[in-house]
Amino acid sequence: MKFNTKVIHGGQHHDPSTGAVMPPVYQTSTFIQTSPGKPLADYEYSRASNPTRTALENALASIENGTRGLAFSSGLAATDCVLRSFKAGDEIIAMDDLYGGTYRMFSRIYKDSGIKFHFVDMTDIEKLKSLINENTKLIWVETPTNPLMKLADIQEVAKITKANNILFAVDNTFATPYLQKPLDLGADIVMHSATKYLGGHSDVIAGALIVKDEALGEQLHFQQFATGATLGPMDSFLVLRGIKTLSLRVQRHCENGEKVVEYLSNHPKINTVYYPGLKSHPFHEIAKKQMKAFGGMVSFTFKSGKKEDSIAFLEKLEVFTLAESLGGVESLANHPALMTHASIPADKRAEVGITDDLVRLSVGIEDAEDLIADIEQALA
């Protein structure tokens, strides 16, 4: 199947009991057994598996070209499941520009676990290689990154991980499988905050892991089952519904994103626009190589460099909604330093380039003319 067919039919089956086209919401905690230890079907208890969640997990595996998909109660729960594979003495190398919640988990929740974390600019391949030793167990990449739109060359990093027998995980939230296929490029694990583009309607919190190796999939499923951060049936239904329109929505996000970027790039008050589709973007060639298009996420700074200017802009927006999160059909605006990345210490934010005048836009699927008019009046 090609992608547009996969999002609708991939890994999916009509309900065998009723013929329902969409999988029902199996709102049940447990399932009948005909004899002790002999369930009527393949389901015993919904923490282990639930038919609605299974339908979603099959769809996730299909659209990312994996063998196993797992659905979690949030993207951070999915990330936590991966980290539970490691022990004291292990080392993990991660990108220096990360979603604030991921950085918080790595640097604070696991700080006393004995796992050592290194944060590095993944575009510096030699620096990455220099950090690898016999204790290195995982490389964690976000590409494009949140909020500075940095890119890592997935194929180049995969060559390093394969040569050193290291697991390689890619957070594919910004790109989505419509634009980028990390497993095809050599990654072992793909993570999504399914809250974002996969769900697509700002009405659900969810996370996902997809893998190609069946043994790794079974290991992660055990860790998911044993710790319990699974996605409920109603939320599974909502994400599955969102996936069915993923390609249509992301295509529109990309089209609108490019128009917004063109406007911002020519505005006298704007300093730097961060968008991988720009030829001036330092990682534009990598984006062209591994992405189908360039997405709907845009960040920018002001020529004044003043935090006050970014706040005034955000407060004046009318079509864009000032809120955390991203990837919904509606356009959202965010101040990373005060909102999504506030948990990162100020000195670390400054080190990677998250300045106090930085604004991040999640460009939605409204009419582009209305979005540009809104930005224009907010900048006036």
ChimeraX attribute file (.defattr): number of C-alpha atoms within 10 A of each C-alpha:
attribute: neighborCount
match mode: 1-to-1
recipient: residues
	/A:1	10
	/A:2	8
	/A:3	16
	/A:4	16
	/A:5	12
	/A:6	19
	/A:7	25
	/A:8	18
	/A:9	16
	/A:10	21
	/A:11	17
	/A:12	19
	/A:13	14
	/A:14	13
	/A:15	13
	/A:16	9
	/A:17	6
	/A:18	9
	/A:19	10
	/A:20	11
	/A:21	11
	/A:22	15
	/A:23	22
	/A:24	16
	/A:25	17
	/A:26	15
	/A:27	13
	/A:28	12
	/A:29	13
	/A:30	14
	/A:31	14
	/A:32	13
	/A:33	13
	/A:34	9
	/A:35	8
	/A:36	7
	/A:37	8
	/A:38	12
	/A:39	14
	/A:40	12
	/A:41	10
	/A:42	11
	/A:43	17
	/A:44	18
	/A:45	14
	/A:46	21
	/A:47	18
	/A:48	15
	/A:49	21
	/A:50	25
	/A:51	20
	/A:52	23
	/A:53	28
	/A:54	19
	/A:55	22
	/A:56	28
	/A:57	24
	/A:58	22
	/A:59	26
	/A:60	32
	/A:61	22
	/A:62	23
	/A:63	26
	/A:64	26
	/A:65	20
	/A:66	25
	/A:67	16
	/A:68	24
	/A:69	29
	/A:70	26
	/A:71	31
	/A:72	28
	/A:73	22
	/A:74	21
	/A:75	25
	/A:76	20
	/A:77	23
	/A:78	25
	/A:79	24
	/A:80	20
	/A:81	22
	/A:82	19
	/A:83	18
	/A:84	13
	/A:85	13
	/A:86	15
	/A:87	13
	/A:88	11
	/A:89	12
	/A:90	17
	/A:91	22
	/A:92	22
	/A:93	21
	/A:94	23
	/A:95	23
	/A:96	20
	/A:97	28
	/A:98	26
	/A:99	19
	/A:100	21
	/A:101	16
	/A:102	19
	/A:103	19
	/A:104	18
	/A:105	15
	/A:106	21
	/A:107	17
	/A:108	12
	/A:109	12
	/A:110	16
	/A:111	13
	/A:112	10
	/A:113	13
	/A:114	13
	/A:115	20
	/A:116	19
	/A:117	18
	/A:118	17
	/A:119	18
	/A:120	17
	/A:121	16
	/A:122	26
	/A:123	18
	/A:124	10
	/A:125	15
	/A:126	9
	/A:127	12
	/A:128	20
	/A:129	14
	/A:130	8
	/A:131	14
	/A:132	20
	/A:133	11
	/A:134	10
	/A:135	14
	/A:136	22
	/A:137	22
	/A:138	23
	/A:139	25
	/A:140	22
	/A:141	27
	/A:142	28
	/A:143	25
	/A:144	26
	/A:145	22
	/A:146	22
	/A:147	28
	/A:148	24
	/A:149	23
	/A:150	25
	/A:151	24
	/A:152	24
	/A:153	19
	/A:154	25
	/A:155	18
	/A:156	13
	/A:157	21
	/A:158	22
	/A:159	14
	/A:160	17
	/A:161	22
	/A:162	14
	/A:163	8
	/A:164	15
	/A:165	13
	/A:166	19
	/A:167	17
	/A:168	24
	/A:169	27
	/A:170	23
	/A:171	25
	/A:172	24
	/A:173	27
	/A:174	26
	/A:175	25
	/A:176	26
	/A:177	27
	/A:178	21
	/A:179	20
	/A:180	22
	/A:181	23
	/A:182	30
	/A:183	23
	/A:184	14
	/A:185	16
	/A:186	20
	/A:187	25
	/A:188	23
	/A:189	24
	/A:190	29
	/A:191	27
	/A:192	29
	/A:193	29
	/A:194	30
	/A:195	28
	/A:196	26
	/A:197	28
	/A:198	30
	/A:199	29
	/A:200	25
	/A:201	18
	/A:202	15
	/A:203	13
	/A:204	19
	/A:205	19
	/A:206	27
	/A:207	28
	/A:208	30
	/A:209	32
	/A:210	29
	/A:211	27
	/A:212	21
	/A:213	13
	/A:214	12
	/A:215	11
	/A:216	16
	/A:217	21
	/A:218	14
	/A:219	14
	/A:220	24
	/A:221	21
	/A:222	14
	/A:223	18
	/A:224	23
	/A:225	16
	/A:226	12
	/A:227	14
	/A:228	15
	/A:229	20
	/A:230	27
	/A:231	26
	/A:232	23
	/A:233	24
	/A:234	16
	/A:235	23
	/A:236	29
	/A:237	23
	/A:238	21
	/A:239	29
	/A:240	27
	/A:241	20
	/A:242	22
	/A:243	24
	/A:244	20
	/A:245	17
	/A:246	22
	/A:247	20
	/A:248	13
	/A:249	22
	/A:250	28
	/A:251	19
	/A:252	20
	/A:253	27
	/A:254	21
	/A:255	19
	/A:256	23
	/A:257	25
	/A:258	23
	/A:259	16
	/A:260	21
	/A:261	23
	/A:262	14
	/A:263	14
	/A:264	22
	/A:265	17
	/A:266	11
	/A:267	13
	/A:268	10
	/A:269	16
	/A:270	17
	/A:271	15
	/A:272	15
	/A:273	24
	/A:274	22
	/A:275	27
	/A:276	26
	/A:277	21
	/A:278	18
	/A:279	10
	/A:280	12
	/A:281	16
	/A:282	16
	/A:283	20
	/A:284	17
	/A:285	17
	/A:286	16
	/A:287	25
	/A:288	13
	/A:289	13
	/A:290	18
	/A:291	21
	/A:292	15
	/A:293	20
	/A:294	26
	/A:295	28
	/A:296	27
	/A:297	30
	/A:298	26
	/A:299	23
	/A:300	23
	/A:301	24
	/A:302	20
	/A:303	13
	/A:304	13
	/A:305	16
	/A:306	14
	/A:307	18
	/A:308	12
	/A:309	19
	/A:310	22
	/A:311	17
	/A:312	12
	/A:313	18
	/A:314	21
	/A:315	13
	/A:316	16
	/A:317	20
	/A:318	14
	/A:319	17
	/A:320	22
	/A:321	16
	/A:322	17
	/A:323	14
	/A:324	14
	/A:325	17
	/A:326	26
	/A:327	31
	/A:328	24
	/A:329	21
	/A:330	18
	/A:331	22
	/A:332	22
	/A:333	24
	/A:334	25
	/A:335	26
	/A:336	26
	/A:337	23
	/A:338	12
	/A:339	13
	/A:340	19
	/A:341	22
	/A:342	15
	/A:343	17
	/A:344	21
	/A:345	13
	/A:346	14
	/A:347	10
	/A:348	12
	/A:349	20
	/A:350	13
	/A:351	12
	/A:352	14
	/A:353	13
	/A:354	23
	/A:355	19
	/A:356	22
	/A:357	20
	/A:358	27
	/A:359	25
	/A:360	23
	/A:361	24
	/A:362	26
	/A:363	31
	/A:364	27
	/A:365	23
	/A:366	16
	/A:367	10
	/A:368	19
	/A:369	12
	/A:370	12
	/A:371	22
	/A:372	19
	/A:373	16
	/A:374	16
	/A:375	21
	/A:376	15
	/A:377	12
	/A:378	16
	/A:379	18
	/A:380	8
